Amino acid sequence: ARDAYRAWDRSGERPRHARRIIRILRRTRREIDTVQAALAAEQPSSDNGATYKRLLTRSLREFDRGLSFEIGGVRAATAGRIALARTRFARAGRMHRLARRHERRAVAAIEQVLGPG
């Protein structure tokens, strides 16, 4: 995805290159849906496992929201709406940071049971 962003940026944010980025982001969102469904089907075996599942679910949801804002940012930038694009990319960044925070907390909860991996 990073290479696609660079190509899009170098092209002057042309729609043809934006389509590739949007396609990659949508594909990633579909993969997140698959992981969320598999995670929802699992039953936690301990309180820490339940915490892990809850936090990982939040992490995936926030990451998905971040991808959605990135798609909006790409569309806005391609349409020449730079201020809106900046806002959407900033929100995407906040969502991704929040997702990483939830993920770190989830890993810490499960490491209490399994030990550091």
Rosetta blueprint (number, residue, H / E / L):
1 A L
2 R H
3 D H
4 A H
5 Y H
6 R H
7 A H
8 W H
9 D H
10 R H
11 S L
12 G L
13 E L
14 R L
15 P H
16 R H
17 H H
18 A H
19 R H
20 R H
21 I H
22 I H
23 R H
24 I H
25 L H
26 R H
27 R H
28 T H
29 R H
30 R H
31 E H
32 I H
33 D H
34 T H
35 V H
36 Q H
37 A H
38 A H
39 L H
40 A H
41 A H
42 E L
43 Q L
44 P L
45 S L
46 S L
47 D H
48 N H
49 G H
50 A H
51 T H
52 Y H
53 K H
54 R H
55 L H
56 L H
57 T H
58 R H
59 S H
60 L H
61 R H
62 E H
63 F H
64 D H
65 R H
66 G H
67 L H
68 S H
69 F H
70 E H
71 I H
72 G H
73 G H
74 V H
75 R H
76 A H
77 A H
78 T H
79 A L
80 G L
81 R L
82 I H
83 A H
84 L H
85 A H
86 R H
87 T H
88 R H
89 F H
90 A H
91 R H
92 A H
93 G H
94 R H
95 M H
96 H H
97 R H
98 L H
99 A H
100 R H
101 R H
102 H H
103 E H
104 R H
105 R H
106 A H
107 V H
108 A H
109 A H
110 I H
111 E H
112 Q H
113 V H
114 L H
115 G L
116 P L
117 G L
